[in-house]
C-alpha cells in the first residue's frame, strides 16, 4: 500500500474534487499544520464489524464519535489504523444540517411497536445512529430486506458531519487476512475474499495460486489462504496483494489458528540464532558465585508457586511466615528475566517486538525462547533461581508496616496448582499426606506449606475487602476452558472456569506488588516510569447504560467504580441464578469501559490522568510477569536502576512511550487472538459433541430478536424470532419502560392449545446449540416450553 504522505497535491484537482475514487493523502507538513490549527482530527479507526461500510473514530475530547460514511471516506485505511480526518468542506455540505453537532434521538410514540427505516429513506443522521447501535450489538439489521429495526431505548448520538481520511499516521492493521480465492475467467489474477469483511477484496496473481487452480478451481472452494495486501490503488475498491500460503481446509483447528495468528501479526517463527546466542551456552547452567554474593539469599525460606496445573512458565512465587510479634513477613518473588535479557541485545530486540506471549487454547506462542521461559527463568521447584523480590511486614489485618525491594535468589519448595492451593484452603485442619500434593522439599514439611497458604489466604481476604471498601471494581466475565483429546487435539470437554479463593489469593499479592513497584519507580523517576492507567468509562455510553438500567427497573449506581461494584453485587439477589444475573449485568457494564494502557509518566505529565479506574489507585504498573510481558521487563530494569543493583538505563521518555504504545497494540491483539481461539474451539466442540442443551438467560432484547447467555458454557448468542421453529407469532412491547416479549407457540396437535411464553430481561429459557452448515458456525435454538400444568 502507498505510504502515508507519499502523494502530493500535484495530482489533486480543485479543492473538494478528486480525480480518482479515493482522495490523495495530504503531506505530513499539511497534516501537522492542520492538527495544530484544530482543522483536522486524529484517532484510531473502528470499522463496524456488523456494517463494515461504516466506521468511527473517537473525538479528542471523548464527547462524541466521529462518523465516516462509506468505503471512500475511509480512504484505504483499515481497522485499527491511526488516521487523520478532515470535515467535509462547506461547499460540499449543501442540504445538510448547519449545526456542527446534530443530536439524533429514536424513541417510541403512542402504541407503535417499532420504528422501521427503509434503506432508501435513510438520512445521514439515521445511518450514524444505526451504525453506532449495530457496532455495539443493540440493533438488529436485516440486510436481505434493506431494513433496520430498533426498539431498545431512547438514545442520543452526536456527530460532527461527514468526514474523510486525509492521512494514515500508523498502519496498525497487519494488512494480512485469511480467506478464499475465486477464479475469474480471462483474467491474470484471482479474487481473494477475506473472512473478515472489514478487509477489502484483493486481486492476487494467478501465479500465486495452486498450479491446478485454473483447471480445477472447485477443488479450492473450502481452502483457506493467507493474503497480504501490498498496494491499494486510488482508483479501485479492490486492493492488490500476494498469497502468502495455503492453510488447509476451513473449519479445521490448525488452519484456522494459523489464519488468526497471521491476521493479528503474531510472530510464530523460530527465534533467530543471534538471539539464542545471548543465552547461556553451557548447560546445565548454575548461578555464578559473584552473582549470588550480590543478592539477598532466600533459598532456605518456605517459598512456593501457585499456577494453573498446565503452566510451564512460572514467573511468580510467594512466601509467608509469622513473626514473633504476631505480624507476618510476606514476599512476592518474580523471575529476574532482566538478568538474562540485556537491554539492546539481539534477544531484547526480538522480545520487544513480540511484546507479549500469546495464549491459545492448545498452545502458547512465547515472547522469549523456551530455554528461558521454561527453564532458566521459570521458578521450578527445588531449583535455585534468580528473582526480584518485594517483601513486606504486614499486620494480621493486612496493614503494610515495612517494605523492601531487591534482587534475590530463591529455591521454590513446591509447585502447587490452583486446585492444590484450594484444597489446602478448604481443609484448614486436615493433615495432608505426601500423595495428595506434588513433591515438596524435605526442609519444608507439608504442614509448613499448608500453614503459609492459610496465612496468605487470611491476609488476602483483608486486602481484598480493603480494596473494595476503598472503591475498587472487578468485572468478572465467564471464561471457557477445554479438555482436549491427547491424540487428535480436538475438544472433548468444555466448562466455565471457576475463579476461586486460591486465584484471589495470588491476585491480591500480585496487585500489591504492582502497586508498590509503581509508587517506588515513579518516586525515583517521574520522567521514565512506565505505568499503567485505566481511563474512566465513556461518559455518553454510561448515560445510555444508566437509562437502560432505569428502564429495566434496575437500581444501579454508576457514579464511580466503587459504587458500580457495590451495585453489581446488591442488584443480582441471592439464589442459584444470581451469578448468571451478575454476568448479564457485567456484560452490559463492560461496554462503556475503556482499555487500560501502558504509558510513560514523563510524556503524559498530568497526574490526574495516571489513575487506574477499576483499581481506584493513583499509580499502577505491571511487574509480576516479565516472562510473558515486555512491559514488566522494562519495569524490572527501572527498578534495578533505582536500587543501584542494575545497569544504568539509556532510555529516553520518548523511547519508553514508544515501547509502551507498542505493548498496548500487542496486548490488544493478544487478547483478541485468545478470544478467537476460544471461539474456534467452542465451535468445533459444538460440531463434534453437539447438539448441546443448556439453560440460558435473556441479556438483551430487540423487537424481533433477543440475546441470551448460555449458562453451561458462558457464550452469548442472538435468537431471531422469525427463525424459531414452531412459533406461531410474537409481540414486542414496553410495559412502562421495561421491554417484554410474548411468544405464541403453535399447538402440537388438535387437542392442545397454543402455548404462551413471556420473556423479559433475566428470563430463564432452555436452548440447544447446534452446528450450522457453514464451517465454525453454530446457532442457539430456543426449545419449546412445556405445556402449562392444569
N, C-alpha and C positions, 0 to 999 in steps of 0.2 A: 504494500500500500504506500502511496505517496506520503512522505514525512510531512508533518505539520509545518506550515510556513514555507514549503518549497515552491509554492506558486506565488507569483507576484501579481500586482494589479494590472499588468500589461494586457492580460487576456480577458479582462473584465470589461463589459460594456458600460453604458451609463448607469449611475447608481440606481439600485433597485431592479436591474435587469441582469440576466446571465445568459451566456452563450451555450452553456451545457445544462444537463439535468441538475447537477449539483453546483453550488457556489464554489468559486476558488477560495482557498483559505487566505485569511489575512496574513500579513507578515508579523513576525514576533514584535517588531517595533510598534506596529499599529495596535497589536493586542495589548502590549504593555501600557501604551498611552491611553487606550480606551478603558482599561481596567482602572487606571489611576483617576480618570475623569468620571468614573461611575457609569459610563455608557455601555459597558459590557459586564457580563456576569459569568463567573467560573464555578463549576461544580461537577460532581460525579454523575454520569448519565445512568438513569434507571429505566430500562425498557420494560414495559408492561408484559409479563410473560403470557397473560391471557389475551391481550390485544396488542400484538407486537408492532403494530404500525404507530403506536403512541408511546411517548416517553416523558420523563420528568427529570429536572434537576432541582435540588433544594436551593431556595433563595438564600443569600448571605445572612440575612437576619433571622432565618428559620421560620418566618411568619407564614410563608406560603410556598407551595411547589410551583416551579415554572414549567409550563406545558409545552412540549414540542410535538407538533401535529404532523404526523406522516414521515415517511422514509426520507423524503427530500430535506425536511427540516433537520434531520439528524446528520446529514452531510457526511455519510460514511463512517460515523463514529459507532462503536459497538458498546454493548452493555458493560458498565464499569469504567469506561474511559473518562478521564478528566477532560472536560470540554469548556470552551468559552462560547457563550451565546450572545447574540445581538437581537434586541427587539426589532420587530418589523418596522421598516421606515414609515413615517407618517403618510407618505403619498400612496402606500400600498395598504393602508388600513381603512380606506373608504368603505362606509357601510357598517363598520364595526362600532361598538360602543366606545365613546370617547374616554370613559373613565379608565384609568390605568389599573384599577383594582375592581374587578367585577365580582359581585357576590352572587353565587348560584345557590338556590335552595330548592329542594324537591320535597314535597310533603303531600299528605292526603287532604282532600276536602270532601266533606259530605260522606256518602256511603261508598265512594269509589274504592274498589278493591285493589287497584293497581294503577300505576302510571305507565302508559305504553308509548314509547317513542319510535316512530318509524325511521329507518335509515335515511330516507330521502329528505326528511324534515329536520335532521339533526343540526342544530346550531353549534358554533364553536364552544359556547359555554356548556351545552349539554354533553358534548364529546369529552370536554375536560372532566366533568363530573363523572360520567360513566367510566372513563378510563381509570380515574382515580379509585372508584369503587371496585372495579374489577381487579386492579392491581392488588388490593388488599382483600380480595376474595369475598366481597359483600354484595356483588352484583351478578346476577345470572345473565349470560349472553346466549342468544340463540342465533348463531351466525348463519345457519341454513335458511332462516326466515328473515334475516336482517332486522331483527327487532331486539329491544332491550327492555327488561322488566326490573323495576326496583321498588321495594316496598318496606325497607327496613326501618328507617327513622329519618327525621329531618336532619340535614347536614349542610354546612356551608363550606364551600371551597373557593379559594381566591386564586386568581392568576393574573398575569400582567400582560396578556395579549399573546399573539403568535410570535415565537422566536425561532431562530435557526442557528445552527452551529457554524462558527466562523473560524474555529481553530481547535485542534486537539492537543492539549498540553501534555498528556501522558496516555500512551496506548496501553491501558491496563489489561484489556482483554487479550488473551493469548493468540488470537487470530487463528486458532485451531478448533476443529469441531469434528464430531463423529456423525456419520450419516450414510446415505445411499447414493449410488450412481445410476443415471438413466441414459440410455443410448439415444442419440439424436441422429436420425438418418441424414446423410450428405453433409455431415459436419466433421471437422477435425478435432472436435472436443466433445466431451461428455458433460452432462449436467449433474453436479453434486448437490443434493438436497440435505441440509443439516437436520438432525433430530431436533435441535433447539431452533425454533422458528425465529428467534431474535437475531440469528446469524443469517446473512444473505445467502441465496443460492450462488453457486460458484461454477464457472466454466473451467474444466480441467482438461489438459491434453489427453487425447486418446492413447498416446504413448505411455501415460502413467497407469492406464487401466490394464487388467489382466490380458494376456495375449489373445485369448479366445473371446473376449468381451464383444467384439464386433459381430461375431457369428453366433454367439450363444448368450446374449445379454440376459435372458431369462434365468440363467443359472445363478445370477448375482443379485436377484431381487431382494433377498433377505440377508445379504452380506454387508456387514458394517465396514466402513473405511474411515480413515483419518485423513482430513484435508487441511492444509494450511493456506490461508489467504496471503497472496503475495502482492496483490495490487487491486485497487478498485477504481476503474476509470470514471472520470467525471461525467461521462455521457451514457452511463449504463446502470440499471438497477442490479445487474449481476456483477459479482466480484470475479477476479481471476485468481487461480491458485494451483497448487500441486497436490496430488495424492501422496501422502506420506507412507501409508501401508494399509494392507487389508488386515482387519482384526479377526474376522470369523463371523459366525452366524449370530444375528441379532437374537437377544433373549438368553444367551449363554453367559455365565458369570465372568469368565476370563476376558472375552472380547469386550463386553460391556464395561468391565472395570478398567481395562486399558483405555477405552474411549473416554471415560470420566477423567482419568489421570491426565490424558493428553489435553483435553479441553481446558482443564484448570492449571495447566502448565506445571504439573508436579514432576520433578526430576527423579526418574526411577533408574537412571543409568548407574553403572558401577562407578565407585569412587576412583578418580584419576590416580595413577601411580605416584605422581608428585605429592598428592595429599596424603596417601598412605605412608609415604616415606617420612612424614612428620611424626609418625607414631614410633614407640619403642620397637626395635627390631629383634632384640634378644629376649626371647620368651622362654619360660615364664618370667614376667617382669617382677622385680621386687623394688620396694621403696628405698631410694638411696639413703645412707645414714645421715648425710648432711641435710637432706630434706626433713628427715624425722626430727633432727635437732632444732629445727625452726618452728616446730608445731606443738600445739598442746596435745599430749598423748592421752587419748581416751580409750585405749584398747582394752583396759580392764573393766570398763564400765558396762552395765547391762543396757546395751543398745540393740534395737531390732527394727526391722522393716515391716510395714503393713501395706500390702498391694493386692491388686487382682490376682487370682490364682495363676493366670497365664502370663503375668508380667515377667519380662526378662531384663528390662532397663530400669533398675531400681535406683532412683536418684534421691530418695529421702529416707531418713531413719529417725527414730525417736528414742529418748531416754527420759527416765523419771525416777528420782529417789527422794525419799523423805529425809529431811534434815533433823538433827536433834531438837531443834526449836519448834518442830511441827510444820515448818514451811517445806516447800518442795523445790528441788533443783531439776528443771526441765530443759531438755536440749532438743533442738531440731538440727539435724546434721545432713548437709546436702553435698552430693558428689562434686568434687573440685575439678570440674571439666576444664577450667581455665589453666590449670597446671599443664595439661596435655595439649591444649589448643592455643598456641601463642598468637597474639594479635598480629595480623598482617601475613601470617604463614599461608601456604597453599591450602592447608586444611581449613584454616579460618575463612578463606575466601569461599570455599565450597559451602561451608556451614552457613555463612552469612547470606549466600544466595538462596539456599534451601529454606533457611529461617525457622523451620519447624518440622518435626516428624508428622507424618500423615497416617492416621489410624483408620484402616479399613476393617470391615468385619473379619476378613480372612487373613490379613497380614498388616505389617507396618512398613511404611516407606521411611527409613530413618534419616534424621538430619546429619548424623555422624556415623562413621564406619562401625560395623558391628563389634569389632575388637574393642572399641571404646564403649559403645552402648551397653554391651552385654558382659564385658569382662573388666577392662581396666578401670572404668568409672562406676560400673554398676556395684552397688553396695551389697554384694553377695555374702551369704552367711559364712562366718568363720574364715574370713579373708581380710587382711589388712588393706584399708582403703583410705585415700586422701579425701578430706572433706572440708567444707566451710561450715562452721557451726554458729548458731545463736543459742546462748544458754542464759536462762532467766532463773532468778529466785522468785517463786510465786507463793503468795499466801494460799491457805486452803480454799479461799473464795475466789482465787484467780487474779488477785491484785499483783501487778508487777512491782517487786521490791528492788531488783537489780537486773542488769542486762550486760552480757558480754558477747562480742563478735570476734571471731578469729579463725585462722586456719588450724586444722586439727587432723588427727589420724584416728580412725576407729576400727573396730573389728566387730561386725554385727554378730550377735549370738544366735539369731534365728530369723528365718524368713517366714513371717506369718501372712496368710491370706486374710481378706476381709472376713471370710467365713470363720477362720480360726479365732480372730480377734472378737468376733461377735459371740462365739461360743464362750469365750472367757468372760465377756461382759454379762452374758445371760446367766451364768452359773458362778456367782462370786464366791460361794462357799465350797465348791466342788474341788476335789483333788484330782487334777488331770494326769493321766498316765502318759508315758513316752510314746505310746502307739497313737494317741489322739492328736498329737501335734507333730510338726516337722522336727528333724534332728536339731537339738539345742547344744550349745557349747557346754562342756562339763562344768565350767566355772560358774555357770548361771543356771541353777535348777529351775524347773518349770514353775515352781511356786513363786520364785522371784519375778519371773516374767509376767505371770498372772497378776501379781500384786501391782507391778508397774502399769499394766494395761488398765487395771481398775482405778488406780490413782489418776491416770491420764483421762480416763472417761469422766471421773467426777469433776476434774478441773475443766474439761471441755464443756461440760454442761453449764458450769458457771460462766465461762467465757461466752458461750453461745447465748445464754439468757441475757447477759450484759449487752451483747451486740444488738440484739433485737429490741431490748428496752431502750437502747440508745438510738434507735431509728433505722436499723438495717432492714433490708428487704431481700428475700430469696424467692425467685420464681422458678419452681421446680416443674419440669415437663417430663412426661413419660419417655423413657428411653428403652428401645428394644435391644434384647440380647439374643444370640442364636447359639444353638448346638449344631455343629457341623459333622457330617459323616466323614470319618477319618480317611476313607478310601476315595470317595467321589468329591468331597469338598462341598457337597450340596447341603443346604439347611435341612435338618431333620427334626428340629425343635425350635421353639421361639417363645420368649416370655418377656414380661416387663421387668426391667432391672429394679431391684429393691434398694433404696437408699436408706441404710440403717445406722445405728449408733456407731458402729465401727467406722463407717465412712465419715460421719460427722466428727468423730474424734480426730482423725487425720486432718480433715478440712480446717478445724479450728486452729490447730497449731501451725499449719501452713499459712493461714491468713495472718496469724500473729507474727510469724517470721517475716512475711512480706511487708506488713505494715511497719515493723521495727526497722527493717533494712531501708525502706523508703524514707523514713524520718532521718536515719543516720546519713544516708548518701546525700539527701537534699541539704542537710545542715553543712556537710563537708563541701559540696559544690552545687550551689543553686544554678550554676550555668550549665553543668554537664549532666546532672542527674537525669537518668532515663526513668520516667514514671508512667503510671497507667491511670487514666482518668475515665470516668463514665459520665457523660453529659446527662442532664435530666431529660425526661421524656419530651417528645414534641408536643408543645402546648395545644396546638389546634386539634391533634388527634386525641389528647387526653380530654379535651372538651367534648368531642364526639363520643368518647367512651363513657364519660360521666352521664351524658344524655341517654345513651343506650341503657346504662345500668338503671337509671331512673325509670325508663320505660318498662324495664323488666321487673320493676319492683325491688331492685337490689339496693341496699343501703351501703354504698361503697364510698369511703373517704379517700380521694386520690390526691390530697393536698401535699403529701410528702411520701418518701419511701417507707418510713415507719408506719404512717397511717394506712398506706396501701397494704403493707404486710399484715397489720392487725385486722383490717377489713377482710382480707382473704381468708384468714383463719376463723373469723367470727361469723361470716356470712354462710358458710357451707353446711352448718349443722353438725350433728354427731350421730351418724348412723353408718351402715355398711356402704353407703354411696357418697359419703362426704368427701372421700378422696377424689372420686370422679367429678363431683361438682367443683371441687377446688381446681382440678385440671382444666375444666371448661373455662372457669374464670381466669385462671392463669394464662390460658391461650389468648383470651380477649385482652388481658392487661399487657401481654408481651408485645402486641402490635405497635403501640406508640413508643416503645423503648428504643433507645439508640444503642449503638455498639460501643463497648469500652475500647479505648485505643491507647497505644503507646505514644509518648511524646517526650521531647527534650524540654526540661524546665526552662532553660535559658532562651529558648525560642518563643515559648508561649508567654512567659513572664507573669501574666496576671494570675495570682494565686487563687483567686475565686474560681477560675476555670479548671484548677487542678483536682477538684473534688471528685470522689467516686460516689455517684448517686446511690447505687444499690447497697454498698457497704456503709455509706454515710460517714466517710472519713475524709480528712483533708488531703492526705497523701497515701498513695499506694503504689506498689510496683510488683514485678514478678522476679523472684529469687530462687524458688524452690524446685525448678525443673530445667536445669541447664543442659541435660542430656537431650531434651526434645524441643527446647525453645531457645532461639538465639538471643532474644531479649534478656533472658536470665543470665546468659553468659556475659553480656555487656555489663549487667548489674554486678556480677561477681568481680569483674575487673575494676569497676568503680569502687566497690567495697574494699578490695585488696589495696588499691592505691590510697584510699582514705586511711587505712590502718598501717600503711607503710610496710606491708608484707607482700607486695607485688610490684611489678614494673610500673614505671611512670607512664601514664596514658598519653598518647599522641593525638587523641581525638579532639576535634572542634565541636562546638554545639551544632553547627550545620551538618556535620557528618553524623552525629548522634541522631539528629532529627531525620535525616535521610534514611538511616537504617531503621529507625522506629517506624517510619511510613511503610518501608518495605515489609517489616514484620507484620504490620497491620494487614497489608494486602495478602500476605501468605497465610496468615491466621484465618482470615475470612474465607479464602479459597479452601483451606484445610477443613474448616467447619462444614462447608458446603459439600466437599467430597465425602466426608464422613456421613453426612445425611443421605447423599445419593447412594452410597454403598449400602446403608441400611435399607433404603427403599428398594434397591435392586434385590437384595437377599430376601426381603419380605415378599416381593412379587414372585420370586422363584418358589418361595415356601408355599404361597397360595396355589401356585400352579402344580407343584409336586405333591402337596399334602392336603389341598382343599377338596371340596368346599369346607369353609371354617365357620362354625356357628358361634355367636357371641352376643352378649348384651351390649347395647350401645346407648349413649346419652346424647340428646339433642344439644348442640352447642351453638347453633346459629340458624336463622330462619329467613327464607326469601318467600316470594309469593308463589313460586312454582317449584321450590326445592327446599331442602334443609340439610344442614351439615350435622354429622354425628361423630362422636368419639367412640371408637370401638374398644370397649373396656378391657377385653382379654389381651389386646395387642398394642393399645396406645396409639393406633393410627386414626387419622381423620379422613372421612370420606363424605362426598356430597351425594345425596339421593334425589333424583329428579322424579317428581310426581308423575309426569307423563310416561315414565318408563316402568312404573310399578305394575307388575303383572297381577291381574285380578282386581285392580282398583276401578271402581265404578265412577267416582267423582271425588273432587277435593275442593275445599274452600278455605282461602286465607282471609283472616280478618284481624282487626285490632280490638281488644277489649280494654278500653281506656287507652293506654299506651303500650299495652302488652301484646305482642304478636302471638297469634294462635292459628292452628290449622285443624280442620276436620277432614278426616279421610273416610270415605264410604266404600267399603269392600263389597263387591258383588256376592250375592248368595251362592254358596257352593252347590246347592240343589234346590228344587222347588219347595221343599218342606221347610227350608230355613229362610230367615230374613237377612237382608244386608247387614253387615257389621259396621258399627260406627266406632271410629278411633280418634281421640282428641290428642293433639300434640302441641307442646309449647317448650320453651327453654327448660332444660334439665329433665325432660320426659325420658323415661326408660323404654327402649324398644328392643326387639330381637332382630338381628340382621344375620345375613350369610355372606361371606366374602367368597367370590367366585372368579376364576380366571376368565378373561375375555379372549377373543380370537387373536388379537394383536399381541406380539411379544411383550411381556412385562406389564401388561395392562390387566387390572382386576377391578371389580366393582362391588359395591355393597348393595345387597338386595334386601329390601325390607320384608320381613316374614309376616305373614298374615296373623293377626292376633286371634287368640282362641275365642269361640263364641261366648257371649255373656252367660253366666250361670243363673238359672232360674230357681 
